[in-house]
Amino acid sequence: MNIRREEKALLEFKHIMDDVVHLLRKSTGAGTVCFYWVNRVRKQFVLETNSTTMSNVMFQDRINFDNSFLDSFKEMGTVTQLKVGEDLDESELRHYYDFVPVKYLTLLPFVNNGETVAITVLETEEKLSIPECEEIFSAYRNALLNVLNTYLELTDLYESQQEWTNYENSLNLISPKLHRVEILDVMIEEMQKLLPGGGVSVVARGMESWITVLRSSKAPDTPVLGLTVEEKSMAYDALQKGEPLFSIHFNQNPRRLSTAEHGAEGATLAVPVLISDRRHAVILAYDKNPLVFSESTKHQLKNLVRTASLAIQVNLGKMSVHQDLFTSEYGSFIPDLWEKSLKKQIQKAGTSKEKTWFGFITLDNLPELRSRLRLEDLKQLQRMLVRILNPSRMGFTGFIGFNSDYVFSYLLTGHSENVHGEWKKNVEKIMEKEIELGDGQKVKTGIQIGSVLLDSPESEVHEVTTLAKKALSETVKENTTMD
């Protein structure tokens, strides 16, 4: 419900309450009628409205329980009459000054779900006959109940209308005119709006495995970026079945992606991205509160994914149905994707426990290899290197991106300062061995690495990539000098 409509509905509700209380006073001949809400959280009686013929009266908007005579009657469920001077001292009627012009009080409780939520006080000079007034009281209660229910239903209706208006706006933002990675990004950010206590992760195929490569801006650190999908996980099952899968997590089960993940709680909806009947990604939408996933919310989340899938498919043209949409021919993730992921990791830098390193990798004997190997062998070497450099093969989390021929980018994540150094040592150790290209031909090569630790959310993608390239250049110069 937008603010203007909510304010208008609330104002109209208060006007009706004023009129109903005024009519109750006129029909009973009371001198004063007050309507108080019983606020048990703040321990106060809150004045909603009043109607009076008295001139020496002044009401307080809020009265603490222990400062009001109504405190003894806040649990009552039936009409109660009090006589001033006998059942209560006239000094307790603090809204009158100089003198108290009434002798009798009739209390009408408003009970909801077994609890007194409001009390109406009728103040008169003569004692009211309850039997004679029963029809009036009954009409007043019914009017009060109908006004409250109507207000609540209108509020829910407006909220529902706004929900679907927002949903339509989200769908309209997913345009075929955008690049396929941009479509994914818009999609996950719009999905995030439906998940106040959760986030959205994109799992895509690359490096001969399925990896988390992109997360919504407000997504929590888990599941971590660069985590590989394992069997018997929600992502794996959704990819196998090719249809959405929803599950509530009990004791960390089922896993969203892997046994290595932490914090699988609440509930998750896994939706595969089907393009030309092929699975190109799976979207994980999760929230710590399972109740968030109403049928309408799940419907909206699924349709956002389907709409994005169709928007991507429109512009594929003659692209082979077997070609991965988010990787280069070598299996490394395309620049549009890793740059988008890098941007979001930069935004989290310094505010997240998850540490992220970004860098570039190149070969140290490239001129020699280019003069000795055929083009197909060089392509095969790059495919092999992407698989070898895959952090998950060494027990780390991260992924390899494509920058240019023979130059790879990478994002590495972890919670320890030593993660990058350990991964680098593992890679260097593996590279000590010759690489077999598959036709019996073996190649001996080494790598050079230049990296940057993301530590400031104020940085820009261009600034970080420039620093990483400079670090790589310095590494190459140092090793060349040593040789």
N, C-alpha and C positions, 0 to 999 in steps of 0.2 A: 504494500500500500504506500503510494508516494506521500510525501509530507503534507502537501496541500489537501489532498483528499482525506488524510487521516485527521488533520486539524478541523476540516469542515464537518466530518462525521462526528468528531468529539464535541464540537460546539453545538451541533444540532441535538446530540444526546443530552447535553447539559440543559438546553432550553426545554426539552421535553420533561426532564426531571423537575425543573422549576415549575412547569405548568401542572404536573401531576400532584406535587406536594401542595401547590396553591389550591387545587380543586379539593384535595383531602381536607384542608383546613376549612374551606367554605362549606363543604358538605357536612362536617361534624360540628361546626360552630366553634372550633377551637380558637384560642387567642394566639397561640404560637404553635407551629409544627416545624421540627428540625429533622433532617435526614443525615445520619452519620454512618460512614463505612467503618468496619472494625478491622483495623490494620494490625494483625498479630505479629508481623515481622518487626515493625517499628514500635509496637506496643502503644498505639495511638488510636483515638477516635478521630476520623477525618470528616469534616463537615462538607457534604456535597451541596446542599441547598437548604433554604429555610423560607418560611412565609409567616409573617406576624402582623398583628394590628397594634402591637404595643410600641410606645415611643421610647421607653427607657430600657432598651435592649441593645446589646453589642455581642456578637458571636466571635469565638476564636476558630480559626481554620483547623487547627490541630490541638488536641488535648491529650496529654499522656494518660494512660490507664489509671495511674494512681492519683491523678488530679481530678477525676470525674466520678460522679455518683453512678454512672453507667457501668463502671468496672465490675460491680457486683452482679450485673445482669447481662454480661456479654456472652454468656453460655445459654441464656434462656431460649426456649423454643416455642413458647406460647405467649399470648397477649397478657401483659401484666399491668396492674394499676397501682399507683402509689399516691399517698396523701401527704401533702407538704405539712411538716410539723409532727407527723407521726412516723411515717416510713422513711422520711429523710428530712434533714434540717434545711430550712429555706436558704441558709448561707451556702449550700452546695449548688444552688442555681446561680452560678457566677456570671451568667450572661445577662442578668438583670442588675441594674444599679438603682440606688435610692430605696426601692421597695420591690417586693415580689408580688405581681398582680394575679398570680394563678394559685390554685389550691390543690389541683389534681393533675397527675401525669399518667398518660396511658402509653405504654411501650409496645410497639409492634415490631417483632423480629422478622428479618428476612433470612430464611434458612436455605442454604445450597449445599447439597451432598452431605447433609447431617451437621453442617457447621453454620453458626450464625455469622453472616458476613456483613450485615447492616442492621441498624436499629432506627426506627422512626419514632420520634417522641411527640405526642400530642399534649399540649399544656392548656388546661381549661379552668374556669372558675367553678363550674359545676361538674359533678361526676358523670362521666359518659356511661350510658347503658350498653354494655358489650353486645347483648343479643340484638338490640335495635340497630347497632352500628355494624353488625357482622357482614351484612351485604355490602356496605361501603368498604369495609376493610378487605373483603374478598376481592372486590373490583380493583382496589388499590394494589393489592399483591399481584393480581393477574396483569395489570397494566405495567407494573414495575418489572415483572418477569419478562413480559413480551418486549418491553423497551430494551432490556439488557440483552436478550437473545438476538433481537434484530440487529443491535449494534455489533455484537460479536460476529454474527453471520456476515454482515456487510464488511467487517474488517477482514475476515477470512476470504471473502469473495474478492475484495480488492487485492489482497495479497496474492491470491491465486492468479488473478488477471495480470498482475505485475510480473509474476513468475513466468508466465507464458509470453508476455511481451518481451521480457529480457531474453528468453530463449530464442524468439524469432530474431531479435537483434543479433544474437550470437551466430545464428545460422547465416545471416546476411553478411557477416564479416568474413566468412570462409568463401573466398572468391577464386575461380579458376584462373584469374589473371595473375595470381601470386605464384611465386616459385614453390615447388612441392615442399621444400623445407619450411618456407614461410607459412604455408597452409597448415602444416603440422604444428607449428609454433602458435599460430592464432587459435587453432583447435584446442590445444592443451591449456592455454590461458583462459579460454572461455569455459572449459570444463572445470578448471580450478575454482571458478566463481560459485560452482554448485557444491564445493567441498570445503566448508569453512575450517575443518580441523584435519585436512589431509592434503593431498597433492596428486599430480599426474606424472607418470613416467612413460617414455617411449622406448620400446625395445625393438631394435632393428637387426637385420642380418648383416654380418661383416666379419672379416678375419676367420671365416669358416665356422662361425658360431653366432649365437644370438646374444646381443649385448644391450644394456641400458645406455643409451647415448644422449638422451635429452630429458630434462625435467622442467615442470612449470616453475615460474619464478618463486612462488611461495611454498613449494614442496619441501617437506622435511628432508633431513639427510639420509633417511632410509626409505626405500632401498638405495644403496649407494650408486653413484654414477660409475659405469664401466663394469658392472657385475654381470657375469655370464649365466644364462638360463640353464638350469639342470632339469633332468627328468623328474616327474612326480611333483612338479610345481604348477601353479595356476597359469603362468605364462605358457609353459610347455603344453599343457592340456588344451588351452584355448587355441594355440597354433595347430595342434594335432586335429582338433575337431572343426576348426574354422568357424566357430561361433562363440558369442559372448559367454562368459562364465562368471558367476557371482558366488562369493563365499564369505561367511563370517569366520574370523580367526579365533580359535580357542587354543590357549597355551602355545602360541606362535605357529599353529597349524591351521590350514595348509600354508606352505610357504608361497610367497608371491613368485619368487625367482629361483632361490637357491638356499641350501642349508647354511651358506656362509652369511646370509643376511641377518640383520638384527631388527627387532622391534616390529614384527608382523602382528599388529593388533587391530581391533576394530573390524573393518570389512573391506573387501576389494572387488572391483568389477574389472575383469580382463576382457578387452574387446579387440579381436584381430582386425588388421587393416587389409581388406581384400580388394585387390586391384586386378582386373581381368582374371578373376577367379584364382589369383595367386596371393599367398600370404607374404606381405612385404614388411609387416611390423605388427606388434601387439601393444595396445595401450592399456596401462594399468592405472585405474582411478581408485584411490583409496582414501579412507577417512577413519579416524580413531573412534568415531561414533557410528555404529552400524545403522542407527535410526535415520541417518541422513539419506540412506539409500531407499527412499520410497519408490513405488512403482513409477511415478511420474519422473522422478529424478533419474532413475536407471534408463527410462525411455529417452530422456533428453541426452544423457551421456552417450548412449549407443548411436543415436541419430546424428550427433555432432561428429562422431567417428565416421559413420557412413557418408555423411555429406562431404567430409574432408577427402575420403577415399574417391568419391565420384569427381570432386574438383581436381584431384591429382590426375585421375585417369583421362580426363578430357584433353589434356595437353601432351599426352605421351606420344601421339602420332604413330609412327612406324617402329617405335622402340620395341625390341624383342620382349616377348612375354617372360622369357627366362632371365632377362637382365635385372640385376638388383638395382633398385631405384636410388638407394642412398649410399652406394659405394662406387669406387672407381673400378676399372677392369682388374685391378690387383687385389681387390677385397678390402682396401682401406676406405674409410668414410670420406665422403666428398667435402670440400671446403665449406660449402653453405651450411652443412650440418655441424661440423666441429667448431666453426666460428660462432654459430648460434649457441651451442653448448658452452663454449668458452665464455661468451658474454654473460650467461646466467651464473656460471661459476665465479666470475669476477664480482658480480653483484652480491654474492654470498660471502666473499672473502672478508676475513676479519670478524665476521659475526657467526660463523659456523665452526663447529669442532672438526669438520671434514677439511682436510688440507688438500690442495690441488696444485699439481705441477704441470706446466705446459712447456713443450719444447719441440725442437726439430732434430731429426737424425739423417745423416747422409753416409755414403760409403767413402772409405779413406783411400781406395785405389781405383776410383771410377775411370780415369783416363785409360788405365791398363785394361780394365774389363771391357770398355766400349770398343777398344781396338781389337780385342781377342774374340769376343762373343758375337753371335748372330743376334739380330733384333728379337727373334722369338725367345732365344735363350735369356736375353736381358729382361724381357717381360716375365719369363718364368722365374728368374732370380728375384724380381721385385715381389711377385706373388708369394714366393717362399719366405722372403724377409718379413712380409706383413704377418704371415702365420707365426714365424719365429719370435717376432717382437710382441706379439699378443700378450699383454700383462697377465691375463688369467692362466696362461700356460705355466706361469711361475708362481701362481698363488697370489697375484696382486689384482687390483681393480683399475681399469682404465681402458683406453682404446687407441688405435692407430688411425691417423687421418692421412688423406692425400694432399700434398702441397704442390709438388711438381715431380716430374720423372726423377727418380733416385733421391728425392728429398721427402721424408715422411714427417708429419706432425704427430704429436701425441698428447693425450690428457691422462694424467695418472692421479689417482685419489687414494687417500689413506688417513689414518688418525695419528700416525707417528712421524716424527721429524726424520726418521731413518728410512722411511719407505722408498724414497727416490734413490738414495744411495744403494740400498739393497737390490732394487730392481736393476739398476745400472750394472752392478757387479754380476748379476745373473745373466744379463744380456751379453756382457763382454765375455763371460765364461763360455756361453753357448757359441759365440762367434769365433772362438778359438778353433772350433772344428770346421772342417770343410763342409760346404753346402752341396748336396747332391741335387742336380736339376731334373732328374727323372729318367734321363736317357743314358745313365752311366757316367755322365760328365760331372766332375766335381769342381767346385769353385772355392778359392780361399779369398776371403775378404774381411775387412774390419769396418767398424762404424765410428762416427764422430757424433757426439751429443752436446747440444746446447739447450739449457733449460732456464725457466723462471718459476719461482714460487709465488702463487697469487696471494697477495697480502693486503691489498687495498681495494675496496669497492669503488673507489674514485677513478680507477684506471679504465682505459678504453681498450678494445680488442686490438686496434692498430698499434697502440703503444706496447701492449704485451707481446704481440707477434714480432714487433721490431726489436724489442729487447732480447727475445729468444733467438732471433736470427743473428743478432750481434754476438750473443753468447756462443752460438755455433761457429761463427766466423773466427772468434778468438780461440776456440778449441782447435779448429783446423790449423790456424797459424802456429799455435804452440806445438802441436804434434809434428808439423812440417819442419819447424826449427830443430826439434829434438832429433828428427830423422837425419 
